[in-house]
């Protein structure tokens, strides 16, 4: 069961931004149906940090071994966050 997702991100400048993580099914090598949305977090670090996104209640999904999923993150100011690999 997915309870927490992780994404490496940092702010380009001091401040904060809110963010959520999304999990999609695979559809022929592209994102398909939306399966889960995490709770909202606040990012405040200017150093690249692994962010923890909580999936609770109905947002928790069962992860199936050998199945492809697409994961993304969104934040409230597209110019504020840099993401890492």
Secondary structure, 3 states (H helix, E strand, C coil): CCCEEEEEEEECCCCCEEEEEEEEEEECCEEEEEEEECCCEEECCCCCEEEEEECCHHHCCCCCCCCCEEEEEEECCCCCEEECC
